[in-house]
Amino acid sequence: MLLIYFKFLPKKLNRSILTMLEVVLIRMVELLSDFSLQVYIISGKEKHTGMDLNILYCGDLHSFHYLSQRFFNGEYKLKNYSRVSITHINKLLNSSLPEYLDLIIVKADRFFKKYFKPGFLIIPEWVNLVLDTSRSLEEIEKKFSNGAKKDIKKIKKYGYTYDLIQDPEKMEYFYDHMFLPFILDRHEEETRDLYLRYIKMILNRKSVKLLLVKDLDKTISGGLVDIRGKYEILPSMGVLDANHEYLKKYAASALFYFHILSAKERGIKTVNYGDTRSFVDDGSYQFKRKWGMEVTRSCFSFKVFGFKFLKNNPPVLSFLENNPFIFEEDDKLKIFLYSNKPDLSIKDVQRFCRSYHAQGIEEIVLISPYGFSEEVIRSNLFEGTSKYNFYKKTGSTSFLGKNVSVCIIKESPFLSD
């Protein structure tokens, strides 16, 4: 009966309804898959101290390869521990867990984060970086970092040009010779077949075009552009044969810069540049933020990690110091930084802000076990843990001890470039 109904609908409406049903079905499958979580104990040598680090991990292991590169200095051991319903996750955590554990990680759909008891830091698996192109080009360029401005000078020096086309043969060429080599070169262990099939599928959509960067007559990089009225998504990009020499010659920067110019020419209001990891020292995050983009929750991925640190031993503190990340609190995105440097100065605070802050970040939470200099304490940036609602609400910093100092950086000169 449903098929007969679809048969008499206009093709455009038919496609829209099928797309909506597909999205709903995928969300239902994702939610159902998180009702029952596999539990593992993962052990290895912490990346910077070389000391033992033991993690209780609940959830699917996709993305753990990425996390393992941040936690461990090489190989790690993975052992099945049990299985648990997400609705009973707290019963597991309240049970007699092995005393040697340093950290608990629960990965689940954000719909279930209400089951994470106090003490968890909620870290999105992915965030989006989005650019408001409704502003004038002059206003957009004011938000570019010095690094982006230097890239533009190089792009102009090389004389690169661009085309926005819709050619089936060139799209297939892009997939085989740019996108696929590039994604496998950078993320082979993490690339899902589902994502590859999705990119292959949208090549033939009428709403999808291909932006190509040319060095004279040679195409060196490209990216798909999914046009949805005045809103655009860049779901994929690639560099010819994953050639690192082209990257050194700003092929990726040229793609982003030319896309901004193209979006302005076509009256596009907003561009979503896709998923990026929540660790703010990640290369993708750093590359996108220099173009003045705003951090938002992902429109494509709904998974979050709940991190609960059980100890404040050297491997745990080393992980925190070397892996600044975005976390969620009160439906706002914030950055968590931990520094072991004594008497942090205003210049130190400014350096952290300029290194990691982007539009869309509500505040930076900078934690120090050794305190801050007098100039920071006298400023309006400083808060001790006694006043820090994040500490009082969740106890998330309690594993660090009650004497840590917390510096909250909100709107201030330190957040400007």
Secondary structure, DSSP 4 states (H G I P E B T S, - for coil): -HHHHHHTS-HHHHHHHHHHHHHHHHHHHHHHHTSEEEEEEEEEEETTT--EEEEEEES--TTHHHHHHHHEEEEEEEEEEEEEEGGGHHHHHHS---TT--EEEEEEEGGGGGGSPTT-EEEESEEEEEEE-SS-HHHHHHTS-HHHHHHHHHHHHHT-EEEEE--HHHHHHHIIIIIHHHHHHHHTTT--HHHHHHHHHHTT-TTEEEEEEEETTEEEEEEEEEEETTEEEEEEEEEGGG-HHHHHTTHHHHHHHHHHHHHHHTT--EEEEEEEESBTTSHHHHHHHTTTPEEEE-SS--EEEEEEE---SHHHHHHHHH--EEEEETTEEEEEEE---SSB-HHHHHHHHHHH--BT--EEEEEESS-B-HHHHHSTTEEEGGG-HHHHHH-TTGGG-TT-EEEEE-SSGGG--
